[in-house]
């Protein structure tokens, strides 16, 4: 589907006002929108509409979503050493680094440091755990999400059934290291460490870069209302 066709169909959907969900549960919002647009449900990792991923957002919700994971050549300290020095016991009794990093040191003394061209996880002792170049993160973000069709949605419940009013669609494109740095400083983009001690190695489930759904527009340079 091309953007002009999407725009015309979206105007028709918007004019309908509240429509009942076509599937129960949290995925109903996306499934209902795709069905109304005539897009077949699929699990393939290709864009939904002319190079853009389609995302329907409940305006009242503030869920965290994972943008991407990235670990390649970022560790300044051995991951196993980091786990042993600064980890804590996870729910399975394993020593692990399962922390959502912020600018303020956590209970283990780890914090996120944001500079002009890079971000890093550091310890208050001065140890540098891992470092990511902001240009690399911007490239990874654009690779995973080159364009986004962000559909804002009012929701309400009637007799136990969720209803959706898809009231705004925005086409979002482009990001930059500078923009990401700004959002890291505002703590709109979070860094999740997810690794644990597995005897002779650290089992890494991938460092996650996450944001809140309603903060997604802040990660793009170019936003167009459709």
Number of C-alpha atoms within 10 A of each C-alpha: 12 11 15 11 11 18 15 12 14 21 15 13 18 17 11 13 13 18 18 18 20 18 14 12 10 10 12 18 25 19 19 20 23 17 12 15 17 12 14 9 11 8 5 7 8 12 15 20 17 14 16 20 19 19 19 22 20 20 14 11 13 13 12 14 13 15 17 16 18 14 15 9 9 13 16 15 14 13 20 22 14 22 23 16 13 16 21 18 13 12 8 7 8 16 21 27 26 18 19 18 20 20 17 11 16 15 10 14 12 25 22 24 20 18 14 11 13 16 19 20 23 21 18 12 8 8 13 18 20 19 20 19 15 21 16 15 21 20 15 16 20 16 11 15 19 18 23 24 26 23 21 20 21 17 20 13 11 8 5 7 13 20 21 23 21 26 17 16 23 18 20 24 19 17 20 19 18 14 17 21 22 18 17 21 18 12 15 18 25 23 21 19 20 16 23 25 21 14 9 7 13 20 16 17 13 15 19 19 19 19 22 16 20 18 14 17 16 17 21 19 12 14 17 10 11 16
